[in-house]
């Protein structure tokens, strides 16, 4: 649903201002660094930005398409990323980056992630992706994996994780 002209805020600048004016209530533990960077970045219609988007899309599509063609694949299967990470108020968010969801997002290609297992109780996903218009293939593959593995567990919000057996550094 779109609110259009009835939306309570009309710009990122208004959201940033609201957050600053209500910092204690809406941001007691974190800031809005990413929104501030986005505000400075400028318009999404900037020709340099649009050129970079087009180049990234072309490279991502060529990479995926060429791999599928070269190896005669229906789809590519890869780890979605590392295990889910813990966040705390002292050390913050420790996303390790990487994974295979970004190339497909840049390409605008279909991508499905399903649970693949758990590492010390933290979920890890497996990605199924392919070229344009291959959603039916991906749905069949992801469903078959889910039915064969029966890995999925209902999500939980855990106060802590079981780190028994975790390597000590």
N, C-alpha and C positions, 0 to 999 in steps of 0.2 A: 504494500500500500504506500502510495506517495502522498505526502502532505502538501507539496507544491508551495504556493504562497502562504499557506496556513502553518507551515513548519515554524516551530518556536525559535529556531536558529537558522540563519541563512548562509553562514560561512564558517570556515575553520577558525578565522580570527575571533568570531563570537564565542566559539567553544573554548578557545584558549583563554579569553577574557573571563568567561564564566568560571573556568577551573581556577584561575588566579584569584578571583573574588571569593571563591568558596573552597579554598585550598584545604583547610582543616577538615572539611566534611568529605570532599570528593577525592582528595589525594593525600591521605594521612601517611602513606608509606612509600609513595613513589611520585615522580614528576611527570612531565609531559614533553620530554626531550624530543621524541619522534615527531610529535605534532609541531613543535617549534621548528624543527628542521624542515618539515614539509611546508610550513608557511614561508620560510626563507627561500625554499627551492624555486618557487614561482609557479607559473601557469602550466597546466598539462597540455596546452596548445602551443607551447614554445617549440619552434622548429627544431632546435637541437635535441630536445626531449623526444619529439616524434621520430626523428631520424634514429636515435638510439633505440627506441622501442621497435621500430621496423627492423633494424639490424639484428637485435637480439632475437626477435621472432623468427627471422629468416635462418639464423644460425641454429637455433633450437630445433626448428622443423627439419632442416637438412640433416642434422645429427640423428634425430630419431628416425626419420624416413630412410636414410641411408643404412642405418643399422638393421632395420626391419627388412629392407630389400636385400642387403648383402647376405644375411643369414637366413633368409626365407622364413621369417617369423610372423606369427599372428599378433604377438604382443611382446613386450619386454616386462620382465618381473625382476624387481630389485628391492633391497631394503628401503623403506620410506625414509628412514633416518636412524639415528641412535635411539636408545630407549628414552622414554619420557624422562624429564629431568625434575629434580626437586628445586623448589624456589623457597628461599627464606629471606627474612627481613634484614639479615646482617650481610650476606654475600650476594643476594639478589638472584637474578635469572641467569641460569648457566646453559642456555641452549648451545649445543655443540655445533650446530650448523650442518651443512651437507645434506645428503639425502637426494631423493629423486622426484620430489614433488615440484621443485622449482623449474626444471627444464620444461616439463609439460605445461606448467602455468604460463611460462613465457611463450611457448609455442601456441598456446590456446588449444591444446590437444586434451582428449579425455584421459582421466586418471582416477583410479579407485584404490583406496587404501583399506585393508582389512587387518584385523589382529593376527599376528604371526607367533606370538609367544610373550614371555615375560622374563625380564632379567632382574633378579632380586625383587620381584613383585611389581616392577615397573613395566608397563606395556611397550611392546615394539611392534611396528607395523610392516606389512609387505605391500609394495606398490605394484599395480598392474597398469601399464599404459601402452598406448599405440598411437597411430596416426589419426588424422581427421576422420570423423564419422565412424569410428570403430567401437562406439559404446556397447552395442550388442555383444560383441566378442568379449569385451572386458567384463561385462556383467556376468556372462556365462563362466568365465575363468575364475573370477573372484568368488562367485557363488559355489562353484565346485571346490575351490580351496577351503572355503568356510565349512562346507558340509563334510569334507574329508578330514579336516584338522580338528574341528570342534574346539578350537582354542578360545574363542570369545567368552569372556566373563562379564557380567554386568559391571558397569563402571562404579567406582567407589571413591569417596574422599577420605583418604587415610591420613591420620595425624602423623604417622611415621611409616617407614618401610622396613622390611625384614632384610637386614644386611648380613645375616649369618653367612659366613663363607665368602664374603666380599674381600677382594684383595686389599691389603693394607699398604699404603704408600708412605 
